[in-house]
Amino acid sequence: MTTPRRTARRPLAPGVAAPREPVDPARIGRRVVRRRAKGMDAGAIAAALEEARFDARQDSRHEDLADDARGRAELAEWERIAQLLATTPEGTVYDPDADIVVQAELAADAAAAAAREAELREAARIAARADELQALRELGTLEQTEPRDGDEAVRDELIRRAGGFVQADVDGWLAHALAAHLGHYRDPAAREAAAGLLTPPVLAHAALLAELARLVPSADVDQLAFAARLATAEPEAVSALTAFLTRIHTDRS
């Protein structure tokens, strides 16, 4: 059996779309070897391995092939398959479908592909929700909208679209919703998760709003507008103020 010689890889021709993921020469090499090795017995594998070693020695003499990741991977794969068949009964032929290493790689590839697909779907969801919230802002009805699970990530997307500038109206909307337990914040688990998803100013704003609403139930949103300014300027001080107000309320109870 003669193993085809490798040559330097040519770049993609103009107009040919590049693959979505970076090409992995080592992975390509292993797959090529597995396709060739399928159905071969130990003797044929040993012969192919010797030819791969010969190729490796020849390639080492050429500067453009001396550091060929694909070539090294092909040689290593022939060696692995040869060792695998050396432990099997005489006459056994190589079958990639029965190779636990191959099957583990395929499972990992499938899991990675599923994860990438999930990331794409989530990115699309965030983008669509960001468009929706932007439209509601322009209509002046954002405050009448209840937040949904994942809107913390949408907040980050809106900031990204604005070149990194914090969207004060969106932050205020989330703080009010968190303080009043609106939307997905009705769930205690969502409120707990918000501590790791929202910024200190938003969290401080929400906490202060909740405490002020408890102390002065009749206060409306406009009367508490100062809370956002305080939380943005000094979130730590606002947190301390909230704790102090909570203590006062507790002592009076």
C-alpha positions in Angstrom: 0.0 0.0 0.0 1.4 3.4 -0.9 0.5 6.5 1.1 0.0 9.6 -1.1 2.7 12.2 -0.5 1.7 15.4 1.1 2.4 18.8 -0.4 2.3 22.3 0.9 -1.3 23.4 1.4 -2.6 26.0 -1.1 -4.6 29.0 0.1 -8.3 29.2 -0.7 -8.9 30.5 -4.2 -10.4 34.0 -4.5 -14.2 34.0 -4.1 -14.3 30.8 -2.2 -15.9 31.3 1.2 -13.7 30.5 4.2 -15.0 27.8 6.6 -17.0 29.1 9.6 -14.4 27.6 12.0 -10.6 27.7 11.8 -9.2 24.7 10.0 -7.5 22.2 12.3 -4.8 20.5 10.2 -4.2 17.9 13.0 -7.8 16.9 13.1 -7.9 16.6 9.3 -4.9 14.4 9.4 -6.4 12.0 11.9 -9.6 11.8 9.9 -7.7 11.0 6.7 -5.8 8.2 8.4 -9.0 6.7 9.9 -10.7 6.7 6.5 -7.7 4.9 4.9 -7.3 2.5 7.8 -10.9 1.3 7.8 -11.0 -2.4 7.0 -7.2 -2.9 7.3 -5.8 -5.6 9.4 -2.7 -5.3 11.7 -0.3 -6.2 8.9 -1.6 -3.6 6.5 -1.6 -1.0 9.3 2.0 -1.8 10.1 3.0 -1.3 6.5 1.1 2.0 6.3 2.9 3.1 9.5 6.3 2.4 8.1 5.4 4.4 5.0 4.2 7.3 7.2 7.5 7.2 9.2 9.4 7.3 5.9 7.3 10.3 4.8 8.0 12.0 8.1 11.7 11.6 7.6 11.5 12.9 4.1 9.4 15.9 5.1 11.9 16.8 7.8 14.4 17.6 5.0 12.0 20.3 3.6 11.6 23.5 5.4 8.0 24.0 4.3 7.0 20.6 5.6 9.3 20.2 8.6 6.7 21.7 11.0 3.6 20.2 9.4 1.0 19.7 12.1 -1.1 17.5 9.9 1.8 15.2 9.1 2.7 14.8 12.7 -0.9 14.0 13.5 -1.2 11.4 10.7 1.9 9.6 12.0 0.7 9.7 15.5 -2.7 8.3 14.4 -1.1 5.4 12.5 0.9 4.6 15.6 -2.1 4.6 17.8 -4.2 2.4 15.5 -1.3 0.0 15.1 -1.1 -0.3 18.9 -4.8 -0.7 19.1 -4.9 -3.7 16.7 -1.8 -5.2 18.3 -4.1 -6.0 21.3 -6.9 -7.6 19.3 -7.3 -11.1 18.0 -5.5 -12.0 14.7 -7.5 -11.0 11.7 -9.3 -8.1 13.3 -9.7 -5.2 11.0 -9.8 -1.5 12.0 -13.3 -0.1 12.4 -13.6 3.6 13.4 -17.2 2.9 14.7 -15.7 0.6 17.3 -12.8 2.9 18.2 -13.6 4.5 21.6 -11.2 7.3 21.0 -12.9 8.2 17.7 -16.4 7.9 19.3 -15.3 10.2 22.2 -14.1 12.8 19.7 -17.3 12.6 17.7 -19.3 13.0 20.9 -17.2 16.0 21.9 -17.7 17.5 18.5 -21.4 17.1 18.7 -21.5 18.7 22.1 -19.4 21.6 20.9 -21.6 22.1 17.9 -24.7 22.1 20.1 -23.1 24.6 22.4 -22.3 26.9 19.5 -25.8 26.6 18.1 -27.2 27.5 21.6 -24.9 30.5 21.7 -26.1 31.7 18.3 -29.8 31.3 19.3 -29.2 33.2 22.6 -27.3 36.0 20.8 -30.3 36.2 18.3 -32.7 36.3 21.2 -30.8 39.1 23.0 -30.5 41.1 19.8 -34.3 40.8 19.1 -35.2 41.7 22.7 -32.8 44.7 22.5 -34.6 45.9 19.4 -37.9 45.5 21.2 -36.8 47.5 24.3 -35.3 50.2 22.1 -38.7 50.5 20.3 -40.5 50.7 23.7 -38.1 53.5 24.8 -38.8 55.5 21.7 -42.5 55.1 22.3 -42.1 56.1 25.9 -43.7 52.9 27.2 -40.6 51.1 28.7 -41.7 51.8 32.3 -45.0 50.0 31.6 -43.2 46.9 30.4 -42.3 44.0 32.8 -38.8 42.6 32.5 -38.2 39.1 31.3 -35.6 36.4 32.2 -32.4 37.4 30.4 -33.0 41.1 30.2 -29.8 41.7 32.2 -27.9 40.5 29.2 -30.1 42.6 27.0 -29.1 45.6 29.1 -25.4 44.8 28.3 -26.2 44.6 24.6 -27.9 48.0 24.7 -24.8 49.5 26.3 -22.6 47.8 23.7 -24.7 49.3 20.9 -24.3 52.7 22.6 -20.6 52.5 22.5 -20.2 51.6 26.2 -22.4 54.3 27.6 -24.7 53.3 30.4 -28.4 53.6 29.5 -29.8 55.3 32.5 -33.5 54.8 31.6 -32.9 51.0 31.2 -31.0 50.8 34.5 -33.8 52.7 36.2 -36.4 50.5 34.7 -34.6 47.3 35.9 -34.0 48.8 39.4 -37.7 49.7 39.8 -38.7 46.2 38.6 -36.3 44.5 41.0 -37.5 46.7 43.9 -41.2 46.0 43.2 -40.7 42.3 42.2 -42.1 42.8 38.7 -41.8 40.5 35.8 -39.3 37.6 36.3 -38.2 39.3 39.5 -41.3 37.8 41.2 -39.2 34.7 41.5 -36.8 34.9 44.5 -34.3 32.9 42.5 -34.2 35.6 39.8 -33.8 38.3 42.4 -30.9 36.4 43.9 -29.3 35.9 40.5 -29.6 39.6 39.7 -26.9 40.2 42.3 -24.4 38.7 39.9 -25.9 40.1 36.7 -26.5 43.7 37.4 -24.0 46.5 38.3 -23.6 47.8 41.9 -25.4 51.1 41.0 -28.4 49.3 39.7 -28.5 47.0 42.7 -28.0 49.9 45.1 -30.8 51.8 43.4 -33.2 48.9 43.7 -32.4 48.3 47.3 -32.9 51.9 48.2 -36.2 52.1 46.3 -37.5 49.0 48.1 -36.7 50.4 51.5 -38.1 53.9 50.7 -41.3 52.3 49.4 -41.6 50.4 52.7 -41.0 53.6 54.8 -43.2 55.8 52.6 -45.7 53.6 50.8 -47.5 56.5 49.2 -44.3 57.8 47.4 -44.5 57.6 43.6 -41.7 57.1 41.1 -41.2 60.8 40.4 -40.7 61.6 44.1 -37.9 58.9 44.2 -36.0 60.1 41.2 -33.1 61.2 43.4 -32.4 57.6 44.3 -31.0 56.9 40.9 -28.7 59.8 41.0 -27.4 58.9 44.4 -26.9 55.2 43.4 -25.0 56.2 40.3 -22.7 58.6 42.1 -22.1 56.6 45.3 -23.4 53.0 45.2 -21.5 52.0 48.3 -22.8 55.0 50.3 -26.4 54.2 49.1 -26.0 50.6 50.2 -24.9 51.9 53.6 -27.9 54.3 53.7 -30.3 51.5 52.8 -28.9 49.3 55.6 -29.3 52.2 58.0 -32.9 52.8 57.0 -33.6 49.1 57.3 -32.3 49.2 60.8 -34.5 52.1 61.7 -37.6 50.3 60.3 -36.6 47.2 62.3 -36.1 49.1 65.5 -39.5 50.7 65.2 -41.3 47.4 64.5 
